[in-house]
Every structure is written in structure tokens, then in C-alpha cells.
Amino acid sequence: MSACVFCAIVASTAEADLVLEEDDFVAFLDRRPVFKGHVLLVPREHVVTLPDLPAGLRDGFLGAAQRLATAVVDGLGAQGSFVAMNNVVSQSVAHLHLHVVPRTKGDGLRGFFWPRTTYADADERAQYAARLRAVLE
């Protein structure tokens, strides 16, 4: 799927700050994070929604999500995480992706009105990615 930005990231033809690379899944920093360290987990196979995910990938997908939820706490000092995915509605890229967002009390996240932030530069993004990779290795 040449028009899919996540397929391009999986194929290494689009730039991303990778934090997890497995045979079936890739995770990388969101370019428009809710909070710094916000990660997207995607299957390498082009799958549009969770109901489309092949049964053989379900356990691995959830296992990777668990590791990422732990990594944002252990690697970034978050108190917890917000884990979510959209299916079609509000799905900005038509490729299954799970959000893992680091959370702390009083961070300002209320419901689904997500404030957005930016990284200062590519170096700061790389530092966040490296911190998460270190915990996942």
C-alpha cells in the first residue's frame, strides 16, 4: 500500500523514531503526540481496523501493547498510560494503530479532548525513542 504512511514506516521508506521492531509489529513515536513519549503500535501487515487483524496476530499485538505500556512508566517516569485505538471514525491513518500515551496526575488530559504538544526537535524525539527502546530491550 504505497499511499499508507504506516506501511512506508514499516518498509523504512518513511522516517520514524522507532521504539520497537518485531517480526509482526513496529512501534514508533507519534509525530503529533498528546504527551511526549506517545507511541503508536502497528502491525507490519496492512490491516485497517482491529476486526481485520488476523487471529494469529492478536496475542502478539496485545503483548507488544503491554510491553509499551510498561515502557512508558519505567522509561519515562509516567505514573500510568492511556491505551486506545480508533476503528474508522477518528482513525487518521487507515492502518490499525494502537496509541500508548504516558500519563501523570494533573497532566490535563480530559476525556477525548486531547491537547497536542510538539518535540523541540529531532534530537528530543530521538531521546524519547531511545529511552523507550532501552526499556524494551
C-alpha positions in Angstrom: 0.0 0.0 0.0 2.2 2.8 -1.3 -0.2 5.5 0.0 -0.2 4.3 3.6 2.3 6.3 5.7 2.5 3.5 8.3 3.3 0.9 5.6 6.1 3.3 4.5 7.4 3.4 8.0 7.3 -0.4 8.3 9.2 -0.6 4.9 11.7 2.0 6.2 10.9 4.3 3.3 9.4 7.0 5.6 11.2 8.3 8.6 10.1 7.5 12.2 11.5 7.3 15.6 11.2 3.5 16.2 10.9 2.2 19.7 10.0 -1.4 19.0 10.7 -3.7 16.0 9.4 -7.2 16.0 8.7 -9.7 13.2 5.0 -8.8 13.1 4.8 -5.3 14.7 6.6 -1.9 14.8 6.1 0.9 17.3 7.2 4.5 16.9 6.7 7.9 18.4 3.6 9.8 17.2 4.6 12.9 15.3 1.8 14.8 17.0 1.9 13.4 20.5 -0.7 14.0 23.1 2.3 14.0 25.6 6.0 13.4 24.9 6.6 9.6 24.6 3.2 8.9 22.9 3.8 5.7 20.9 1.9 4.1 18.0 1.9 0.3 17.6 1.1 -1.1 14.2 1.1 -4.5 12.6 3.7 -4.8 9.7 0.9 -6.3 7.6 -1.5 -3.7 6.2 -4.6 -4.1 8.3 -7.2 -1.3 8.6 -9.1 -2.0 11.8 -8.9 -4.2 14.8 -11.7 -6.5 13.4 -9.4 -7.0 10.4 -6.4 -8.2 12.5 -5.7 -11.9 11.7 -6.3 -14.2 14.7 -2.7 -15.3 14.6 -1.5 -11.7 15.3 -3.9 -10.8 18.2 -1.9 -12.2 21.1 1.3 -10.7 19.8 -0.3 -7.3 19.3 -1.6 -7.2 22.8 1.7 -8.5 24.2 3.5 -5.7 22.4 1.0 -3.2 23.8 1.6 -4.5 27.3 5.3 -4.0 26.9 4.9 -0.5 25.6 2.5 0.4 28.5 5.2 -0.7 30.9 7.9 1.1 29.0 6.3 4.5 29.2 6.2 4.1 33.0 9.6 2.5 33.5 11.4 4.5 30.8 9.8 7.9 31.0 8.7 8.1 34.7 5.0 8.3 33.8 2.5 7.2 36.5 0.5 5.2 34.1 -0.7 5.2 30.5 -3.7 5.7 28.3 -4.1 3.0 25.7 -6.6 3.4 22.8 -7.4 2.8 19.2 -9.9 4.1 16.8 -11.6 2.0 14.1 -12.6 4.0 11.1 -14.1 7.0 12.9 -11.3 9.4 14.0 -8.7 7.0 12.5 -6.4 9.5 10.9 -4.4 6.8 9.1 -6.3 3.8 7.6 -3.8 1.3 9.1 -4.5 -0.3 12.5 -2.6 1.6 15.2 -2.8 1.5 19.0 -1.9 4.6 20.9 0.1 4.3 24.1 0.2 7.7 25.9 2.2 8.3 29.1 0.0 9.8 31.8 0.6 11.6 35.1 -1.9 13.0 37.6 -2.8 16.5 36.6 -1.5 16.2 33.1 -4.6 18.0 31.7 -6.0 15.1 29.6 -9.8 15.1 29.9 -11.9 12.6 28.0 -11.2 12.6 24.3 -10.3 16.3 24.0 -6.6 15.7 23.7 -4.2 18.6 23.9 -1.3 18.2 21.5 2.3 19.1 22.0 5.5 19.0 19.9 9.0 17.9 20.4 11.6 20.6 20.4 13.5 19.0 17.6 14.5 15.6 16.1 17.1 15.2 18.9 14.5 15.4 21.6 12.3 12.9 19.7 15.3 10.6 19.3 16.0 10.8 23.1 12.4 9.8 23.9 12.6 6.9 21.4 16.0 5.8 22.9 14.6 5.8 26.5 11.7 3.6 25.4 13.9 1.3 23.4 16.2 0.8 26.4 13.4 -0.5 28.5 12.0 -2.7 25.7 15.3 -4.4 25.0 
